[in-house]
Amino acid sequence: MKALYIASTGMSAQERNVEVISNNIANMRTTGYKRQRAEFQDLLYQQVTRAGSQTSTNGTMVPAGLEIGSGVRTVSTPRVMSQGSVNMTERELDVAIRGEGFFMIQLPDGRTAYTRDGSFERDADGTLVNSSGYNVNPGINIPGNARGVSISADGTVEAYVGTDTIPTQLGQLQLARFVNKSGLESMGDNLFLETAASGPAQVSVPNADGAGDLLQNYLELANVNSVTEIADLIAAQRAYEMNARVISGADQMMQATSQLR
């Protein structure tokens, strides 16, 4: 009985849906996290009677065919790249992006990763790094005797060095934009990698060429809405239960058939 297999695909799809929702809820407090959603497609159909097939020698045709579906599958889990709310932290190296763009991070293997997490630090050499210790790209060095570090909306990093009364420009933060942000590959650690689907990075200074501006002393929170996630979770649970009930009903029908005399 095909109903058993069809319902099992529904249970499998809803199990994957719950996994996606649980990951969103787990990352509600992750800086710069972008929520995912599960998208589904129906499977192949068995064409018992095709629409438009002739039913007589007079040329009459079937107005609607008879198709039996094979179930459902999870086809993708794209990220929703909407802006998350920003939260004041009062840390001078915390930076939030307001609008389009990603910070660029230099990985140890030479690749460039991208992130919305602007919780930056200084390493032992004064180099600006992310929370994992990877260098921000382009590299910015903040001297040990620097004070009053400021990061402007256009990404200019300045500080008073030593006893100077005039601020010194230490570097310029840049942002990368992508034609298809949902095509980026997640690698964990709040980082994304460029893919063929995302298109190449379009690098510019903040607040120019469509890139967003920067907010110092702020961090972007996850764009996860707890109410929406709980509602989606309840809907997924009910869909899972309904598919399980279909399996139970199909089993009862098969049992009734086997008991016929």
N, C-alpha and C positions, 0 to 999 in steps of 0.2 A: 504494500500500500504506500503510494507516494506521499500521502499526508504525513507520515512519520518523518521522512527525509525533509520535506518542505518545512515542517515545524521546527526541526532540528537546526536548519539554517537560520530561522528566526531567533531561536534561543542563542545561537552562537553570535549573531549580529548584535543582539541586545547585551550580551555579556561584554563584547568589545565596547559597546556604547557606555556601559557602566564603568569600565576601566578608564575611558577617556574622561568621564565626568569626575571620577575619583582623583585623577591626576590634577584636574583643574582645582578641585577643592583643596587638595594637599598643597598646592602652590598659591593659595590665596594671599599669602604674605611674602611671596618671592618678588624681589625687586625687578621690575621690567618684564615680568612674565606675561605672555600672551596666551589666552585660553584657546583650546582646541574644540572642535566639534566633529562628531562622526557623521559621515555622509554615506548613504546606502544606494544600491542599485538592485533592481530585480534581475533574476537569472534568466537563462534561456527558456523559451516556451516550446511546448510540443504542439504542433499544428495538426489537430485532429481533422478539422474542416477549415479550409482557407476561405477567407472572405473574398467574394467575387467568383468563386468556383461555380460552374454550371450545374444546375439541378435537373435539367430536362433537355431534350433535343430542341425545344423551342427557344433556348437561349436564356431562360430565367437563371438568375444568379442568387447565391446566398448573400443576403445583405450584411450579415455579421458572422464572422467565423467562430470556430470553437477552439480556444487555446487553453492549454493547461500549463500554468507556471511552475517553475522549479524552486522558487524560494527567493532569498535575498542574500546579499553579501555586502560587507563593509568595503567601500571602494577607496576612501581617503579620510584623513583626519586633518583638514586644513586648520591653520591658526587664524584666529580673528585678530587682526593687527590694529584694532582701534586704540585710541589714546587712553591710557590709564590715568587715574587721578594722581596728583602730585602731593607729596607730604613734606613739610618742613623738617629738616634734621639739625640745622644750625652747625653743620660741619662744612668747613670751607672747601673741601675737595669732593663734596657730594654735588652732582650735577644731574639735572633732569632735562630731557628733551621735550619740548613742547611743539609738537608737529611731526613732520616727516623726518626720517633719518635714523641711522644707527652709528654708535661709536665704533671705531675700528681698533681691534686688538691684535697685536702681533703674537702668534703662537710660537712655541720653542722650535717647531719643525719648519718655520718659515712661512707658513700659511697665514692668511689674514682672516680673523673671525669678526663677527659683528654682534653688537649687543645694545640693548636699551638700558642696561644697568650701569648707572654712572656713579657707583660708590667706589671712588678712586682712593688710592693711598700713595705714599712715598716709600720706596724701598731704601735700603741702606746707602745707596748712592744718590738718593734724591730724585730718582727717575719716577715719573708718574706711572703707576701700574693699577690693574684691577684687583679685585679681592682675591684672585688666584695667583697674583704675582706676575701676570703677563703684562708686557709693556703696552701702553697706549700708543697708537699709531696715528699721526706722526709723534716721534719721541719728544717728550718735554722733561727737562731737568729743573728741579726747584732746589736752589742752594740751601745748605743747612742753616745759613744765617738769614734766610729770607723770612719776611714777616708780612702780614696783611695780604695774603694771596687772594687775588680777585679774578674771577672768570666772567667775562662779559657775555651779553646775549649772542654776540657774533663769534664766541669761542676764543677771544684773545685772553691769554693768561699773563697776568702781571703781578709783581710783588715788589716790596721795598727790600732791597738787598743791603745788609749791613746797616750803616748809618745814613744811607741815601735818603734824601727827602723827596726825590722824584722816583716814581715807580719804573721798574725795568720790565720790558716785555720779555717773557720767558718762552713763549711759544704760541701756537695757534691750533686749537682743536678743530677737527674736520668731521664731517658727517658723510655717510654713504647712503644713497637711496637706491631702490630697486624697482623695476617695472612691475614685477610680481613678487611682493613681499612674502606671500604664502608659499612660494616655491623654495624658500630658504630651508636648509637642512638643520635640524636641531642636533646639537652635539652635547648638551648638558652644560653645566656651569654657567647658565644664562647666556650661552653663546650660540650663534648661528653660522653656517657656512654657505657660501655662494654655490649655486647649482646651475645647470643648464636651464632649468625651468624658471629660476629667479631672474636670469639675465645678469649681465655684468654690473658691478657697482658703479654708480655715478657719484663721484666724490666732489664735494663743494664745501665752502665754509658755511657755518650756521647762518640762518636768516638770509640766504641767497639761493637763487636757482631752485626754488621750491622746497628747500630744506627748512626744518623748524629752527627755532631759537633755543637758547640754553637758559636754565634757571639755576644759579648757584645756591647752595644750601638746601636744595630740594632733591628728592628722589621720586621717580615714577613708580607707583604701586601696580600690582597686577590688575588687569582689566577683567577680573573674575567677579561676577555678581552672585553672591551666595543664594539669593532667593531664586534666581533663574536656574542655577545648578541643582538646587534641591527639587525644583519643579521638574526639570529634565530627568533627574534621578528617579522620581516617583513614576513618571511616564514610562521610563525604560523598565522599571521593575514590573509594572502592570503588563507591558507588552511581553516580557519574559514569561510571566505567569499565564498569559493567554496562550502563548505558544506551547507551554508545558501542558495546558489543558487540552489543546488539540492532540498532542501525542497521547494523552490519557484516553481521549475519546476514540482515536483511531485504534488504540489497543483494545478497547472494549468492543468495537465493531469487528475486529479480527477474531476476538474471542467468541463473539456471537456466531460468526461464520463457521468457526471450527467446531462449534457445538451442534450444528445442523445435522439432522438425521434424515 
